[in-house]
């Protein structure tokens, strides 16, 4: 907790710039686990429609190019590429490849964004594997239906051997291929931003109850939701001692896309019971 | 002009879907050249704060990772990377690399966006070249000042040998390293969207004069600006015969960031003189 070890305000500041980040002063009743690097990687791959493929030219030079992709159930990316494109010739010549999937950059801090590199070898699927690859690609890129069956377009599946995830400054890790394959994309990722907005706009009182009763800040005067995911929610908790940034966990991790509402309601109930 | 050869409406449609795209019926008095692939590449590199670097692992595998960059006056990208990062070890082991700079994807049509691959070899600059590289990187990434002089951060300059530009569907070309180095980024690119908006909001009459007198459509009933660049402007020209998408050129290509206003005024004058 190095942030608590300094009494000088940092340049980056916080909404309570000039104060320490306050510690919880009550038990944290709803601790949350964070998504694993494998889960983060799967979520990024599921949530971005295009990435950059690194392949090898005939001379073994590294060649980067933009590709769209879908993903099989185990997270293996599926490319649909034209024989006219250089990357296609590269993949046919040498199957070694990596794919970078990245959140769009924000202007202020382009490096403080999630991205992942998946490295491995591509295969051209056949038979049932081709049908699965085709379906996976078209799920992500419905407009590819127009050319998916042209003779000069090829499907490739990237068999992932290495996974390197970077979540932003100071958040990075590798995942094994097995963990990557076994993990699932966060089902609530597409809905999280909207849910956060809704909570802040219409349920400030409930957030305050959660911050006071479950996050360890009974002296909270205002609480905002910052981010939500399948496992929990990051909060900004304003107290007379400064603003803290705790995380609270849902009573159970969410495994379906529509689960944020029920999880939020359950968390508020838990907060009320704890205050009880 | 294959678009004029068909009388069946395409699925993509146009605002005048169902009609042919009409031909000009008067001389085009303000023809425009398009940016060259080298110019498009320089503009993309100048306009995007981050890209994906493809480098080679110790095994010669292609490795993609997100990097920020600036560019020297000749367009050579300058990276500032941490020794802790895999790509840095890769570049130290093998200088071959490529950089992909891409416009952010749009959701409807992720592949219909500009991107460029620059391939070559990296060098670690020293002396004056290091000072120039440092300045170029910090111009693009001012926040890098915080760590630019740390011992474990290294500057690399990518000496560009190959340039492959893709502008979107059906627009792609290579540029020589010499043309790339000699070209300049479009100085008006950062202002073009705002200028287009302003022209459409406040100068519809002037656009109509331009479309009628200079673009070959004296029967125009409404004209919108679609896109602007240093060489000219793409228009949507509505006529009783359908909507056409001509391009008109400024009287002279623009070479400074603030040049769009004077160029627009000059074009309107030219239109009035031609009608007069």
Interface residues (C-beta under 8 A of the other chain):
Chain A: X49 X50 X52 X53 X54 X55 X56 X60 X61 X62 X63 X64 X65 X66 X68 X86 X96 X97 X98 X99 X100 X102 X104 X105 X107 X109 X110 X111 X113 X115 X117 X119 X141 X143 X164 X166
Chain B: X49 X50 X52 X53 X54 X55 X56 X60 X61 X62 X63 X64 X65 X66 X68 X86 X96 X97 X98 X99 X100 X102 X104 X105 X107 X109 X110 X111 X113 X115 X117 X119 X141 X143 X164 X166
